[in-house]
Amino acid sequence: MPLSITLRRAAEAMGVHPPTVARRLTGLPFTKLPPRGRGGREHAFAVADVIPRLYRAEQIGAMIRAATDDHSIYVGSGPEVMDSALRLDGCLSESARGRYAKARSQFLAGLSASRGGAGYLPMIETLNRKLLLHSEVMRWVILGLPPLIDWTAFAPAFALVNAGSEDAVAA
């Protein structure tokens, strides 16, 4: 889970009480974190799952800035990951859509320029969808923060790690 946020941090970012956030996030998948100190276990949610449930646009930036980034190139696999990416894509603004199109274009160019990158072209739709879930790409698309990505190195590595079972099912 590249960008994740706990219930407590989400409440702080949104400026609401934790029970309000808990109601909004009911039904979302979460990861249980190890207990900290005397408190109980906290739940971490993928920011990509949380954003479509936010009511105010200004909460989105606060949510992303408050999130924890594991700096992983792997964004996950399975239908729930694809659904998360699709829901996040569905709530993008027009300017964010333009940045997402540019990210997909640069990803494809980086992949095409790499040795063996053409082998991933049959999976490009899946990879493009998953691309939005990567923390650097999400920050760029949603917040407009330029990514610190060398696309020629990133694209083949991202494709290798994230081309998964979704493509075997689709084929």
PyMOL commands that set and color helices and strands:
alter all, ss='L'
color gray80, all
select helices_A, chain A and resi 7-14+18-24+47-53+57-66+79-90+94-113+117-131+135-143+151-162+165-170
alter helices_A, ss='H'
color red, helices_A
select strands_A, chain A and resi 3-6+31-32+43-46+68-69
alter strands_A, ss='S'
color yellow, strands_A
deselect
rebuild
show_as cartoon
